[in-house]
Each structure stands twice: as structure tokens, then as C-alpha cells.
Amino acid sequence: MSFKFLVLTDPHFFDTDLGCSGPDYDDFMHYEQKCFAETESINNAVFKYLGETDLADTVIIVGDLTQNGERKSHEKFIKLLYDIKAKGKKVYLITADHDWKNDPFAFGENGRYMPEPTPKEDLIKLYNDFGFADAIAVDEEHLSYVAQLSENVRLLAINADIKTKGQFSLTEKQVEWIKVQTKKAREENQMMFAICHYPVLPIQPLFSIIKSALMYDYKSVATLLADEGVHLVFTGHMHNQSINEFVTEKGNKFFDVTTGSIIADPSYIRLVTLNENKAEIESIPTPDFDYDTKGMTCKEYLTSVFDAMIRNIL
């Protein structure tokens, strides 16, 4: 068994026609890590690369597809998905909280304003062709599904947008649904891995005390998945590159692979090769994009946005 796929996360696509300039925009960007006005250019470059690369035919996107759920951003981003699908790529994704925020914002002639938002209940219809339509099982209530990626590899796509005590979490009903799907995978001799936008394991020890940095009761979630035969999850959210390990009381190993956002430093795509019980993971820098980077390379430009945020906050 050998199966390859590409993983990216947090594209945070923003339709620049909505507006991203002016004094209010500049004030906002003083304290922002991720790019805003640049995201359309960055996504265009990344998806051009995805459509042309022969590294893998399967592309997996781990949530926060838009900046803050602007309807027009979703519509434009979906065109990019159809473009690479037309070039022979299979696309699987999950949505996350930035895809249905109730208060998206842009910056027009009169400063900051709210464009048309996207209700959460619209997301499964908008992205039906990118995971849900071909799924072998769908949990519509939680926007989760299972997809058959190859003859013996299955994807468990987990949406964990519901909060418990201020942290993203799984509901009891969702846990039971996951157990049904993992049992089927074991019975049918399938290798199953998962995606979830929010890290299951802390990306660094310090982050275990920061509620927004990982899932509620994360050790129980890691134990649930590992003991059910799911030993690998790909996550995003933290705009960080890390791979962390957890071992359950039964001795089952669990690995959380967090990938950086494509529109912020560090900006990477993962190339994953599954061979039996082994996963080889390579980090690929995102391609250069067409934008005024003020004489810097694209990598230097992304780093400068992050560094400016740190300096301004301090």
C-alpha cells in the first residue's frame, strides 16, 4: 500500500473587491499575523501550483477557508477548487469557525464595514462537491464525513466547531458517530486517518493552558481516536508547524501534524506518503505570489508581517 496526498490549511481567502485599504485597515494590520489584502494573490499562486504539480492527485484542506466567512470570498474560493478539480485533482476539505462568523469585515471608502456573511447551515451545500458528495458516511449535524481515498485508505473528516467551556469540542453524539465509523474501518481492514481544524495535542507544552489553542479535554479526544485505530490527525488553526505524539494508557500512539497557514509565516504545504503503518511527511514552501512585496522575497515579506505584529503588540 502506498498513497500520497497534499495537505494545506488556513487559506483564509479574502475577495479583495470587498475592500482592504485605508487608515482603518492599516490600524487593523498593526496587530494581525496573517495577511489580508494579499490572500487572494497567495491563494491564486498556491492553487495554480496544486493544479500543476504531479506530486499527488489528492488535495486535503483543513479548514478556515475564508478570512471571516464573507459570502463573496466563499464564492471566489470555490472557483479555485473547481479549477484544480478540472485538472484532475480530488479535493477533500472541512470548514471551521472562520467560514461562518456572524461579523465578517472589510474596509471600504467609509472605513470598516460588514459584508454579507455566510450562515453555517449553508456550508455543506457550498462545499458539497469537495468531500460530502462522495462520502461513504456523513454527519450533517456536525459537518463531518468519511471518504474513501483509495482501496484501503479512509479519511475521517471531523468538524469540531461546537464549544464546551469556551473550547472547541466533540459532542457525545459526534463521539458515537466517530466510533461507528472507526469500527467499520477496522472491520473492513481500512487504514483511517483524520483531519480536524483545531489541534488535538498542544503544539508546544505552554499551549496546553490556552483554551483557543486546542480542543477541549484533548487527552480524551486523542485517546478516543488512537484506541479506535486512528493514529494520525492533520490539523491547522495555530498557523504553526509541529508534529506531536501522545501515547494512551493502552499503549496506542497518536500523532498530531499541525501545518502552518498558507497566508502567514510559516507558509507550507505538506506532502504525505502513507506506506502500511508508516507516514512520510515533507514540508514544501508555498510558491511565490504576485504582489508588491516592497523589494523582499515572498518568504521575507510574510515574515515581515509576522515580525511587525510582534513589535506592535510589544
C-alpha positions as CSV (number, residue, x, y, z in Angstrom):
1,M,0.0,0.0,0.0
2,S,1.3,3.4,-0.9
3,F,-0.9,6.5,-1.1
4,K,0.2,10.2,-1.5
5,F,-1.7,13.4,-0.8
6,L,-1.1,17.1,-0.2
7,V,-2.3,18.9,2.9
8,L,-2.8,22.7,3.3
9,T,-4.7,24.7,5.9
10,D,-6.0,28.1,6.8
11,P,-6.1,29.6,3.3
12,H,-8.3,32.5,4.7
13,F,-9.2,33.6,1.2
14,F,-10.5,37.2,1.0
15,D,-12.1,38.7,-2.0
16,T,-10.2,41.9,-2.4
17,D,-13.1,43.5,-4.3
18,L,-14.8,43.8,-0.9
19,G,-12.1,46.4,0.2
20,C,-8.8,46.1,2.1
21,S,-7.2,49.5,2.3
22,G,-7.4,52.9,4.1
23,P,-6.5,54.1,7.7
24,D,-8.8,51.6,9.4
25,Y,-7.3,48.7,7.5
26,D,-3.7,49.9,8.4
27,D,-4.6,50.1,12.1
28,F,-6.1,46.6,12.0
29,M,-3.0,45.2,10.3
30,H,-0.7,46.5,13.0
31,Y,-1.8,43.7,15.2
32,E,-2.5,40.9,12.7
33,Q,-0.3,37.9,11.9
34,K,-2.0,36.7,8.8
35,C,-2.1,38.6,5.5
36,F,-5.4,40.2,4.4
37,A,-5.1,42.2,1.2
38,E,-2.5,39.6,-0.1
39,T,-4.6,36.5,0.4
40,E,-6.2,36.4,-3.0
41,S,-2.8,36.6,-4.7
42,I,-1.3,34.0,-2.4
43,N,-4.2,31.6,-2.9
44,N,-4.1,32.0,-6.7
45,A,-0.4,31.1,-6.7
46,V,-0.9,28.1,-4.3
47,F,-3.8,26.7,-6.3
48,K,-2.0,27.2,-9.6
49,Y,0.8,25.0,-8.1
50,L,-1.7,22.4,-6.8
51,G,-3.3,22.1,-10.2
52,E,0.0,21.7,-12.0
53,T,2.0,19.5,-9.6
54,D,2.4,15.8,-10.2
55,L,3.4,15.1,-6.6
56,A,-0.1,13.8,-5.7
57,D,-3.6,13.8,-7.1
58,T,-5.4,14.2,-3.8
59,V,-5.6,17.6,-2.0
60,I,-6.8,17.9,1.6
61,I,-7.7,21.4,3.1
62,V,-8.0,21.6,6.8
63,G,-10.4,24.5,7.5
64,D,-10.6,28.3,7.7
65,L,-11.2,28.5,4.0
66,T,-12.1,32.2,4.1
67,Q,-10.9,35.2,6.1
68,N,-14.1,35.6,8.2
69,G,-16.9,33.9,6.2
70,E,-17.7,36.6,3.7
71,R,-20.1,35.2,1.1
72,K,-18.2,36.6,-1.8
73,S,-15.0,35.1,-0.5
74,H,-16.5,31.7,-0.4
75,E,-17.8,32.1,-4.0
76,K,-14.4,33.1,-5.3
77,F,-12.6,30.4,-3.3
78,I,-14.9,27.7,-4.6
79,K,-13.9,28.7,-8.2
80,L,-10.3,27.9,-7.3
81,L,-11.4,24.5,-6.0
82,Y,-13.2,23.7,-9.2
83,D,-10.2,24.8,-11.3
84,I,-7.9,22.2,-9.7
85,K,-10.7,19.6,-9.8
86,A,-10.9,20.2,-13.6
87,K,-7.2,19.5,-13.8
88,G,-7.7,16.0,-12.3
89,K,-7.3,16.7,-8.6
90,K,-9.5,15.2,-5.9
91,V,-10.3,17.7,-3.2
92,Y,-11.4,16.9,0.3
93,L,-11.9,19.6,3.0
94,I,-13.5,20.6,6.2
95,T,-14.8,24.0,7.3
96,A,-14.1,25.9,10.5
97,D,-15.3,28.9,12.5
98,H,-13.7,31.5,10.2
99,D,-16.1,30.2,7.5
100,W,-19.3,31.2,9.2
101,K,-18.5,34.1,11.5
102,N,-21.5,36.3,12.2
103,D,-19.5,39.5,11.9
104,P,-17.1,39.4,8.8
105,F,-15.5,42.7,8.0
106,A,-13.9,44.5,5.1
107,F,-12.6,48.1,4.6
108,G,-14.4,50.4,2.2
109,E,-14.5,54.1,1.5
110,N,-16.0,54.9,4.8
111,G,-13.8,52.6,6.9
112,R,-14.6,49.2,8.3
113,Y,-18.0,47.6,7.4
114,M,-19.7,44.2,7.4
115,P,-20.1,42.4,4.1
116,E,-22.7,39.6,3.6
117,P,-21.9,36.8,6.0
118,T,-22.4,33.0,5.3
119,P,-24.7,31.1,7.7
120,K,-23.1,27.8,9.0
121,E,-26.0,25.8,7.6
122,D,-25.1,26.9,4.0
123,L,-21.6,25.4,4.2
124,I,-22.4,21.8,3.4
125,K,-24.2,22.9,0.2
126,L,-21.5,25.3,-0.8
127,Y,-18.8,22.7,-0.4
128,N,-20.8,19.6,-1.3
129,D,-18.5,18.7,-4.2
130,F,-15.4,18.6,-2.1
131,G,-15.8,15.7,0.2
132,F,-19.5,15.5,1.2
133,A,-20.9,14.3,-2.2
134,D,-18.5,11.4,-2.5
135,A,-18.5,10.5,1.2
136,I,-19.4,7.0,2.4
137,A,-20.8,8.4,5.6
138,V,-22.0,12.0,6.5
139,D,-22.8,13.6,9.8
140,E,-24.7,16.6,8.6
141,E,-25.3,18.0,12.0
142,H,-21.6,18.3,12.7
143,L,-20.4,18.9,9.1
144,S,-18.3,15.8,9.3
145,Y,-17.8,12.8,6.9
146,V,-15.8,9.7,6.0
147,A,-14.3,9.4,2.5
148,Q,-12.7,6.5,0.7
149,L,-9.4,7.9,-0.6
150,S,-8.0,4.7,-2.1
151,E,-8.7,1.0,-2.0
152,N,-7.6,0.7,1.7
153,V,-7.3,4.3,3.0
154,R,-10.1,6.3,4.6
155,L,-10.3,9.9,5.7
156,L,-12.2,10.8,8.8
157,A,-13.0,14.5,8.4
158,I,-14.0,15.9,11.8
159,N,-15.6,19.3,12.3
160,A,-15.4,20.5,15.9
161,D,-16.9,24.0,15.8
162,I,-19.2,23.4,18.8
163,K,-17.7,24.8,22.0
164,T,-17.6,23.3,25.6
165,K,-16.5,25.7,28.3
166,G,-15.1,28.1,25.7
167,Q,-13.1,25.4,23.8
168,F,-13.8,23.7,20.5
169,S,-15.0,20.2,21.2
170,L,-16.8,17.0,20.2
171,T,-20.4,16.4,21.3
172,E,-21.4,13.0,22.8
173,K,-23.5,12.3,19.7
174,Q,-20.5,13.1,17.5
175,V,-18.2,10.7,19.5
176,E,-20.7,7.9,19.0
177,W,-20.8,8.6,15.2
178,I,-17.0,8.5,15.2
179,K,-17.0,5.2,17.0
180,V,-19.3,3.7,14.4
181,Q,-17.1,4.8,11.5
182,T,-13.8,3.7,13.1
183,K,-15.3,0.3,13.9
184,K,-16.4,-0.1,10.3
185,A,-12.8,0.8,9.2
186,R,-11.3,-1.8,11.4
187,E,-13.7,-4.5,10.3
188,E,-13.1,-3.7,6.7
189,N,-9.3,-3.6,7.2
190,Q,-9.0,0.1,6.3
191,M,-6.2,2.4,7.3
192,M,-8.0,5.5,8.6
193,F,-6.5,8.9,9.4
194,A,-8.3,12.1,10.4
195,I,-8.4,15.8,9.8
196,C,-9.6,18.4,12.3
197,H,-9.0,22.1,12.1
198,Y,-8.3,22.5,15.8
199,P,-5.1,20.9,17.2
200,V,-5.9,17.8,19.3
201,L,-2.5,18.0,21.0
202,P,-0.8,21.2,22.2
203,I,1.7,22.4,19.6
204,Q,4.0,23.3,22.5
205,P,3.7,22.5,26.2
206,L,2.7,26.1,27.1
207,F,-0.3,26.0,24.8
208,S,-2.0,23.3,26.9
209,I,-3.2,26.1,29.2
210,I,-4.5,28.3,26.3
211,K,-8.1,27.5,25.6
212,S,-8.2,28.7,22.0
213,A,-5.1,26.7,21.1
214,L,-6.5,23.2,21.2
215,M,-9.6,21.1,21.7
216,Y,-11.5,20.6,25.0
217,D,-10.3,17.6,27.0
218,Y,-7.7,16.9,24.4
219,K,-6.3,13.8,26.1
220,S,-9.7,12.2,25.9
221,V,-10.0,13.1,22.2
222,A,-6.5,11.7,21.5
223,T,-7.3,8.5,23.4
224,L,-10.6,8.1,21.7
225,L,-9.0,8.3,18.2
226,A,-5.9,6.2,19.0
227,D,-7.7,3.4,20.8
228,E,-10.2,3.3,17.9
229,G,-7.4,2.8,15.4
230,V,-6.9,6.3,14.2
231,H,-3.3,7.2,14.9
232,L,-2.8,10.2,12.8
233,V,-4.6,13.6,12.5
234,F,-3.8,16.7,10.4
235,T,-4.7,20.0,12.0
236,G,-4.3,23.7,11.5
237,H,-5.7,26.8,13.3
238,M,-2.4,27.8,15.0
239,H,-0.5,28.8,11.9
240,N,2.4,26.8,13.2
241,Q,4.5,23.8,12.0
242,S,4.7,21.0,14.5
243,I,4.3,17.2,15.0
244,N,3.4,16.0,18.4
245,E,3.0,12.5,19.9
246,F,0.7,11.1,22.6
247,V,0.5,7.5,24.0
248,T,-2.7,6.2,25.5
249,E,-2.9,4.1,28.7
250,K,-3.4,1.1,26.4
251,G,-0.1,1.9,24.7
252,N,-1.6,3.2,21.4
253,K,0.3,6.0,19.7
254,F,-1.3,9.2,18.3
255,F,0.3,11.8,16.2
256,D,-1.0,15.3,15.6
257,V,0.6,17.0,12.5
258,T,-0.2,20.8,12.6
259,T,0.6,22.7,9.4
260,G,1.2,26.5,9.0
261,S,-1.3,28.7,7.2
262,I,-0.5,29.3,3.6
263,I,-1.1,33.1,4.1
264,A,1.1,33.6,7.1
265,D,4.6,32.8,8.2
266,P,5.5,29.9,8.3
267,S,3.7,29.1,5.0
268,Y,3.9,25.5,3.9
269,I,2.2,22.6,2.1
270,R,2.6,19.1,3.4
271,L,3.3,16.1,1.1
272,V,2.3,12.9,2.8
273,T,3.1,9.4,1.8
274,L,1.4,6.5,3.6
275,N,3.1,3.1,3.5
276,E,1.5,0.4,5.7
277,N,2.0,1.7,9.2
278,K,4.4,4.5,8.2
279,A,3.8,8.1,7.2
280,E,6.5,10.1,5.5
281,I,5.8,13.8,5.7
282,E,7.6,16.5,3.7
283,S,7.1,20.3,4.2
284,I,7.0,22.2,0.9
285,P,7.3,26.0,0.9
286,T,4.4,27.7,-0.8
287,P,5.2,29.3,-4.2
288,D,5.9,32.9,-4.8
289,F,2.9,35.1,-5.4
290,D,2.2,38.2,-7.5
291,Y,2.1,41.2,-5.1
292,D,4.1,44.2,-4.2
293,T,6.4,42.8,-1.6
294,K,8.4,46.0,-1.3
295,G,11.6,44.5,-2.7
296,M,11.6,41.5,-0.4
297,T,11.2,37.9,-1.4
298,C,7.7,36.5,-0.8
299,K,9.1,34.5,2.2
300,E,10.7,37.6,3.6
301,Y,7.5,39.5,3.1
302,L,5.4,37.0,5.1
303,T,8.0,37.0,7.9
304,S,7.9,40.8,8.0
305,V,4.1,40.8,8.5
306,F,4.6,38.5,11.5
307,D,7.5,40.4,12.9
308,A,5.6,43.7,12.6
309,M,2.7,42.2,14.6
310,I,5.0,41.1,17.4
311,R,6.8,44.5,17.6
312,N,3.5,46.4,17.6
313,I,2.0,44.2,20.3
314,L,5.0,44.6,22.5
